[in-house]
């Protein structure tokens, strides 16, 4: 008689311990679960997402950097701005989207820290600038897990002269390094918003 009573008491206490209030999902756990879902994503989807994000980010960065450069005449301050220091929006965007954001110039064509593909793209941008033709943004898949979005800065922008001095051909290019996982995450968020 006591045995069924003890078993019933144990079962009730076990079930009481498994209430929904006890199971709490953190934002990180929810994000990790969403990331681990199987998704079918084509290269075209990836390129489209990188292109959209890259275009929006470079527009914001260019506006912020131009505004800050116009406010300052101090060469040391301008040098920091050109290194994208002291730009709160640039820092916030880099953190939010896990981006590698840089401003590249003519010297970076020889920079061994960049991939061969990207140095070739920079050389093509410089050639285009010398020919005074309009260049467009470019997306390259660098590795299986990374993409680079490059966009030329307009030659009449204060950025070219302020960041790279007087050049025969005004030249500057935005470099945005995207992590594939973050791009896929953004694609998932965009599709959810479209469905709502």
TITORKE-364413 format. One line per field, with one value per residue: x negated, y, z negated of N, C-alpha, C in turn. Coordinates in Angstrom, 1 decimal. Example, Ala and Ser with C-alpha at 12.3 -4.5 7.8 and 13.67 -1.06 7.14 Angstrom:
2
n_x = -13.2:-12.8
n_y = -5.7:-2.2
n_z = -7.8:-7.1
ca_x = -12.3:-13.7
ca_y = -4.5:-1.1
ca_z = -7.8:-7.1
c_x = -13.2:-12.9
c_y = -3.3:0.0
c_z = -7.8:-7.9
***
This chain:
196
n_x = -0.8:-2.0:-3.9:-2.7:-1.8:-4.0:-5.3:-3.4:-3.6:-6.2:-6.0:-4.2:-5.7:-7.8:-6.6:-5.6:-7.9:-8.6:-7.4:-6.2:-7.2:-9.7:-11.3:-13.1:-13.8:-16.6:-17.6:-19.8:-19.8:-17.4:-18.2:-20.3:-18.9:-17.3:-19.2:-20.2:-18.4:-17.5:-18.0:-17.2:-19.3:-20.3:-23.1:-22.5:-20.6:-22.3:-24.1:-22.4:-21.5:-23.9:-24.5:-22.4:-22.6:-25.3:-25.1:-23.4:-24.8:-27.3:-26.3:-25.4:-27.9:-29.5:-28.1:-28.3:-31.1:-31.8:-30.5:-31.7:-34.4:-34.1:-33.6:-36.0:-39.3:-41.7:-44.6:-45.4:-43.1:-41.5:-42.9:-42.4:-39.7:-39.6:-40.6:-38.5:-38.0:-36.5:-33.9:-30.9:-28.5:-29.6:-31.1:-29.0:-27.5:-29.4:-29.7:-27.0:-26.4:-28.5:-30.8:-33.7:-35.0:-36.5:-38.4:-39.8:-42.7:-44.9:-47.4:-46.7:-46.4:-48.7:-48.7:-49.3:-47.8:-45.2:-43.0:-44.0:-42.0:-40.6:-42.6:-42.9:-40.4:-40.5:-42.6:-41.3:-39.2:-40.8:-41.8:-39.5:-38.8:-40.8:-40.2:-38.0:-35.5:-32.3:-32.2:-30.8:-29.5:-30.9:-30.9:-32.5:-33.2:-35.2:-36.2:-34.8:-33.3:-33.1:-32.4:-33.2:-32.3:-32.8:-32.8:-33.2:-34.3:-32.8:-34.6:-34.6:-34.2:-34.8:-36.2:-38.1:-40.3:-40.8:-41.4:-43.4:-45.1:-46.3:-45.8:-46.8:-44.8:-41.7:-40.9:-39.3:-38.0:-35.4:-35.5:-33.8:-33.7:-32.0:-30.6:-29.6:-27.7:-26.5:-25.2:-23.4:-21.8:-20.7:-19.2:-17.3:-15.9:-15.0:-13.2:-11.3:-10.2:-9.0:-7.1:-5.3
n_y = -1.2:1.2:1.5:2.1:4.6:6.0:6.0:7.4:9.9:10.6:10.6:12.7:14.9:14.9:15.6:18.1:19.5:19.8:22.1:24.6:27.1:26.6:26.0:28.0:30.0:31.6:34.5:34.0:31.2:30.8:32.1:30.4:28.0:28.7:29.2:26.7:25.4:23.7:25.2:26.1:27.7:29.6:30.5:32.9:34.0:34.6:36.4:38.4:39.3:40.1:42.2:44.0:44.6:45.5:47.8:49.4:49.7:50.9:53.4:54.6:54.7:56.3:58.7:59.3:59.5:61.5:63.7:64.0:64.4:66.9:68.5:68.7:70.0:69.3:67.5:65.1:64.2:63.8:61.8:59.7:59.5:58.6:56.1:54.9:55.3:56.7:56.9:56.4:55.1:53.5:51.7:50.5:49.3:47.5:45.8:44.9:43.5:41.8:42.6:43.3:46.2:48.4:51.1:51.4:52.2:53.3:52.2:49.8:47.9:46.5:45.2:42.4:41.3:41.3:39.3:37.7:38.0:40.2:42.2:42.3:43.3:45.8:47.0:47.0:48.8:51.1:51.4:51.9:54.4:56.0:56.0:57.5:56.4:55.2:53.2:50.2:48.6:45.5:42.1:39.5:36.0:35.0:32.9:29.7:30.5:33.3:36.5:39.4:42.7:45.3:48.7:51.6:54.8:57.9:60.0:62.7:63.0:64.2:62.4:60.9:62.8:63.7:61.3:60.0:61.9:64.3:63.0:61.8:60.5:60.6:58.3:55.8:53.0:51.2:48.5:45.7:43.0:40.1:37.6:34.4:33.0:35.0:36.3:34.4:34.3:36.9:36.7:34.9:36.5:38.5:37.1:36.3:38.8:39.6:37.6:38.3
n_z = 0.0:-0.8:1.1:3.8:3.1:2.5:5.0:6.5:5.3:6.0:8.8:9.1:8.0:9.8:12.2:11.5:11.3:13.9:15.2:17.5:16.8:15.9:18.0:19.8:22.5:23.8:25.6:27.1:27.3:28.7:31.1:31.9:32.3:34.4:36.3:36.8:38.2:41.2:44.3:47.6:49.7:52.4:54.4:55.8:54.0:51.9:53.0:53.7:51.1:49.9:51.7:51.3:48.5:48.5:50.2:48.7:46.3:47.2:48.1:45.7:44.3:45.9:45.9:43.1:42.7:44.5:43.5:40.9:41.7:43.0:40.8:39.5:39.4:38.5:39.1:37.7:36.5:38.8:39.9:38.1:38.5:41.2:40.8:39.9:37.2:34.3:35.4:34.6:35.8:37.7:36.2:34.7:36.8:37.8:35.6:35.3:37.7:38.0:39.5:41.5:42.0:44.1:45.6:48.6:50.6:53.4:52.7:51.5:53.5:53.7:51.3:49.5:47.6:48.5:50.5:53.6:55.6:54.7:54.8:57.6:58.3:57.1:58.7:61.1:60.5:60.2:62.7:64.1:62.9:63.8:66.5:66.3:66.2:65.0:62.2:60.7:57.8:56.4:55.9:54.3:53.8:51.4:49.7:48.8:46.7:46.6:48.0:50.0:50.3:52.5:53.1:55.1:54.1:54.9:57.2:56.8:54.1:50.8:49.3:50.8:51.3:48.6:47.2:48.7:49.7:52.2:55.3:58.5:59.8:58.3:55.8:54.0:52.2:50.8:48.5:47.5:45.5:45.4:43.3:44.1:42.5:41.0:43.1:44.0:41.7:41.7:44.0:43.2:41.3:42.9:44.6:42.7:42.0:44.4:44.7:42.7
ca_x = 0.0:-2.8:-4.7:-2.0:-1.6:-5.4:-5.5:-2.5:-4.2:-7.4:-5.6:-3.6:-6.7:-8.6:-5.8:-5.5:-9.2:-8.7:-6.4:-6.7:-8.0:-11.1:-12.0:-13.3:-14.7:-17.3:-17.6:-20.9:-19.3:-16.5:-18.9:-21.0:-18.0:-16.9:-20.4:-20.5:-17.3:-18.0:-17.5:-17.7:-19.7:-21.1:-24.1:-21.8:-20.1:-23.4:-24.7:-21.4:-21.5:-25.1:-24.4:-21.4:-23.2:-26.4:-24.7:-22.8:-25.9:-28.2:-25.6:-25.5:-29.3:-29.9:-27.5:-28.9:-32.5:-31.9:-30.0:-32.8:-35.6:-33.8:-33.6:-37.4:-40.5:-42.8:-45.1:-45.4:-41.7:-41.1:-43.6:-41.6:-38.4:-39.9:-40.8:-37.1:-37.9:-35.6:-32.7:-30.0:-27.6:-30.4:-31.4:-27.8:-27.2:-30.4:-29.3:-25.7:-26.4:-29.8:-31.5:-35.1:-34.8:-37.8:-38.5:-41.0:-43.2:-45.8:-48.5:-46.2:-46.5:-49.9:-48.5:-49.3:-46.7:-44.0:-43.0:-44.4:-40.8:-40.3:-43.6:-42.6:-39.3:-41.0:-43.3:-40.3:-38.6:-41.8:-41.8:-38.2:-38.8:-41.7:-39.4:-36.9:-34.2:-31.6:-32.3:-29.7:-29.9:-31.4:-30.8:-33.4:-33.2:-36.6:-36.3:-33.5:-32.6:-33.2:-32.2:-33.6:-31.5:-33.5:-32.1:-34.1:-33.8:-32.8:-35.9:-34.4:-33.9:-35.9:-36.9:-39.3:-41.4:-41.1:-42.0:-44.5:-45.9:-46.2:-46.2:-46.6:-43.4:-41.1:-40.6:-39.0:-37.0:-34.9:-35.6:-32.9:-33.9:-30.8:-30.7:-28.4:-26.7:-25.7:-24.4:-22.2:-21.0:-20.0:-18.3:-16.2:-15.2:-14.3:-12.1:-10.3:-9.5:-8.2:-5.9:-4.4
ca_y = 0.0:2.4:1.6:2.9:5.9:6.7:6.1:8.4:11.1:10.8:11.0:14.1:15.9:15.0:16.3:19.4:20.1:20.1:23.1:25.4:28.2:26.2:26.0:29.4:30.2:32.9:35.0:33.3:29.8:30.9:32.4:29.2:27.0:29.2:29.1:25.3:24.9:23.5:26.2:26.0:29.0:29.6:31.5:34.1:34.6:35.1:37.6:39.5:39.8:40.8:43.4:44.9:45.0:46.3:49.1:50.2:50.0:51.9:54.7:55.2:54.9:57.4:59.9:59.6:59.9:62.8:64.7:64.1:65.0:68.3:69.2:68.8:70.4:68.8:66.3:63.9:63.8:63.3:60.5:58.7:59.3:57.8:54.7:54.6:55.4:57.8:56.9:55.5:54.3:52.5:50.7:49.8:48.5:46.4:44.8:44.3:42.6:41.1:43.1:43.8:47.4:49.2:52.1:51.0:53.1:52.8:51.3:48.4:47.0:45.7:44.7:41.0:40.9:41.1:38.2:38.1:38.4:41.6:43.2:42.5:44.2:47.2:47.4:47.3:50.1:52.2:51.6:52.6:55.8:56.7:56.2:58.4:55.7:54.9:51.8:49.8:47.7:44.2:41.1:38.3:35.0:34.8:31.5:29.1:31.1:34.7:37.3:40.8:43.7:46.5:49.8:52.7:56.1:58.9:60.7:64.1:63.0:64.7:61.2:60.6:63.7:63.7:60.1:59.5:63.0:64.7:61.9:62.1:60.0:60.4:56.9:55.1:51.9:50.6:47.0:45.1:41.6:39.5:36.2:33.7:32.6:36.2:36.6:33.5:34.8:38.1:36.2:34.3:37.6:39.2:36.3:36.4:40.1:39.6:36.8:38.9
ca_z = 0.0:-0.8:2.4:4.8:2.6:2.7:6.5:6.9:4.8:6.8:10.1:9.0:7.8:11.0:13.2:11.0:11.6:15.4:15.6:18.6:16.3:15.7:19.3:20.3:23.7:23.9:27.0:27.8:27.6:29.8:32.4:32.3:32.8:35.8:37.2:37.0:39.1:42.6:45.2:49.0:50.1:53.6:54.6:56.2:52.8:51.1:53.6:53.6:49.8:49.7:52.5:50.6:47.2:48.8:50.7:47.6:45.3:47.7:48.1:44.3:43.9:46.7:45.3:41.8:42.9:45.2:42.5:39.9:42.4:43.2:39.5:38.9:40.3:37.8:39.8:36.9:36.3:40.1:40.1:37.3:39.2:42.4:40.3:39.4:35.8:33.9:36.2:33.8:36.6:38.4:35.2:34.4:38.0:37.9:34.6:35.5:38.9:38.0:40.8:41.6:42.7:44.4:46.7:49.3:51.6:54.4:52.1:51.2:54.7:53.4:50.0:49.5:46.6:49.2:51.4:55.0:56.3:54.3:55.4:59.0:58.4:56.9:59.9:62.2:60.1:60.4:64.2:64.4:62.4:64.7:67.7:66.0:66.4:63.8:61.7:59.9:56.7:56.8:54.8:54.6:52.8:51.1:49.3:48.6:45.6:46.6:49.2:49.9:51.1:52.8:53.8:55.2:53.5:56.0:57.3:56.3:52.7:49.9:48.7:51.6:51.0:47.2:46.7:49.5:50.2:53.6:56.2:59.9:60.0:57.0:55.8:52.7:52.4:49.5:48.4:46.5:45.4:44.8:42.9:44.7:41.5:40.7:44.3:43.9:40.6:42.2:45.0:42.4:40.7:44.0:45.1:41.7:42.1:45.7:44.5:41.7
c_x = -0.9:-3.6:-4.0:-1.9:-2.9:-5.6:-4.6:-3.1:-5.4:-7.0:-5.0:-4.7:-7.6:-7.9:-5.7:-6.8:-9.4:-7.7:-7.0:-7.5:-9.5:-11.9:-12.0:-14.2:-15.3:-17.3:-18.7:-20.5:-18.3:-17.2:-19.7:-20.1:-17.5:-18.0:-20.6:-19.4:-17.9:-17.2:-18.1:-18.0:-20.6:-22.1:-23.5:-21.2:-21.2:-23.9:-23.7:-21.4:-22.7:-25.1:-23.5:-22.0:-24.4:-26.1:-24.2:-23.9:-26.9:-27.6:-25.7:-26.9:-29.8:-29.4:-28.1:-30.3:-32.6:-31.5:-31.1:-34.0:-35.3:-33.8:-35.0:-38.4:-41.8:-43.3:-45.1:-44.0:-41.1:-41.7:-42.8:-40.3:-38.5:-40.2:-39.5:-37.0:-37.0:-34.4:-31.7:-29.1:-28.4:-30.7:-30.1:-27.4:-28.1:-30.0:-28.0:-25.7:-27.7:-30.6:-32.9:-35.0:-36.2:-37.6:-39.8:-41.4:-44.2:-46.8:-48.0:-46.2:-47.7:-49.8:-48.3:-48.2:-45.4:-44.1:-43.4:-43.2:-40.5:-41.3:-43.4:-41.4:-39.7:-41.7:-42.3:-39.5:-39.5:-41.8:-40.6:-38.2:-39.7:-41.1:-38.2:-35.5:-33.6:-31.7:-31.2:-30.3:-30.2:-31.3:-31.7:-33.2:-34.7:-36.9:-34.9:-32.6:-32.6:-33.0:-32.8:-32.8:-32.4:-32.7:-33.0:-33.4:-33.8:-34.0:-35.8:-34.2:-35.1:-36.7:-38.1:-40.5:-41.8:-41.8:-43.2:-45.3:-45.6:-46.7:-46.0:-45.2:-42.8:-40.5:-40.4:-37.9:-36.7:-35.0:-34.8:-33.1:-32.7:-31.1:-29.4:-27.3:-25.8:-24.8:-23.2:-21.3:-20.1:-18.9:-17.0:-15.3:-14.4:-13.1:-11.0:-9.5:-8.6:-7.0:-4.9:-3.5
c_y = 1.3:2.6:2.4:4.3:6.7:6.9:7.3:9.8:11.5:11.3:12.4:15.1:16.0:15.8:17.8:20.2:20.5:21.1:24.0:26.6:27.8:26.2:27.4:29.4:31.6:33.3:34.3:31.9:29.9:31.2:31.1:28.1:27.4:29.0:27.6:24.6:24.7:24.5:25.9:27.4:28.9:30.6:32.9:34.8:35.2:36.4:38.7:40.1:40.6:42.2:44.4:45.4:45.9:47.7:50.0:50.7:51.1:53.3:55.4:55.6:56.2:58.7:60.3:60.1:61.2:63.9:65.0:64.8:66.5:69.1:69.5:69.2:69.9:67.5:65.0:63.3:63.2:62.0:59.4:58.4:58.4:56.3:54.1:54.5:56.6:57.9:55.9:54.6:53.2:51.4:49.9:48.9:47.3:45.4:44.1:43.2:41.8:41.4:43.5:45.0:48.2:50.1:51.8:52.1:52.5:51.8:49.9:47.4:46.1:45.0:43.2:40.4:40.7:39.9:38.6:38.6:39.9:42.6:43.4:43.4:45.6:47.8:47.8:48.6:51.3:52.5:52.3:54.1:56.6:56.9:57.1:57.7:55.4:53.5:51.5:48.9:46.3:43.3:39.9:37.3:34.7:33.4:30.9:29.8:32.7:35.3:38.7:41.6:44.9:47.5:51.0:54.0:57.1:59.7:62.1:64.2:63.5:63.5:60.9:61.4:63.6:62.5:59.6:60.6:63.3:63.5:62.4:61.7:59.8:59.0:56.4:54.1:51.4:49.1:46.6:43.6:41.0:38.0:35.5:33.4:33.8:36.6:35.7:33.9:36.0:37.7:35.7:35.4:38.3:38.5:36.3:37.7:40.2:38.7:37.4:39.9
c_z = 0.0:0.5:3.5:4.4:2.8:4.2:7.0:6.5:5.6:8.2:10.1:8.8:9.0:12.1:12.8:11.3:13.0:15.9:16.7:18.0:16.1:16.9:19.8:21.5:23.7:25.4:27.8:28.2:28.7:31.1:32.8:32.8:34.2:36.8:37.6:37.9:40.5:43.5:46.6:49.4:51.3:53.6:54.9:55.0:52.0:51.7:53.5:52.2:49.5:50.5:51.8:49.3:47.5:49.3:49.6:46.6:45.9:47.8:46.8:44.0:44.7:46.2:44.0:41.9:43.5:44.2:41.5:40.5:42.6:42.0:39.0:39.9:39.7:38.5:39.0:36.7:37.6:40.3:39.4:38.0:40.4:42.0:39.7:37.9:35.5:34.8:35.5:34.7:37.3:37.4:34.9:35.6:38.0:36.8:34.9:36.7:39.0:39.2:40.5:42.5:42.9:45.5:47.4:50.4:52.6:53.9:51.8:52.3:54.5:52.0:50.0:48.5:47.3:50.2:52.8:55.8:56.0:54.8:56.8:59.2:58.1:58.0:61.0:61.8:60.4:61.9:64.6:64.0:63.4:66.1:67.6:66.3:65.0:63.4:60.8:58.8:57.2:55.6:55.2:53.4:52.6:50.7:49.2:47.5:45.6:48.0:48.9:50.9:51.3:53.5:53.9:54.6:54.7:56.0:56.8:54.8:51.9:49.3:49.5:51.3:49.5:46.7:47.5:50.1:51.7:54.4:57.6:60.3:58.7:56.9:54.3:52.9:51.0:49.6:47.3:46.5:44.7:44.5:43.4:43.7:41.1:41.9:44.3:42.8:41.0:43.2:44.3:41.8:41.7:44.4:44.0:41.8:43.3:45.5:43.6:42.4
***
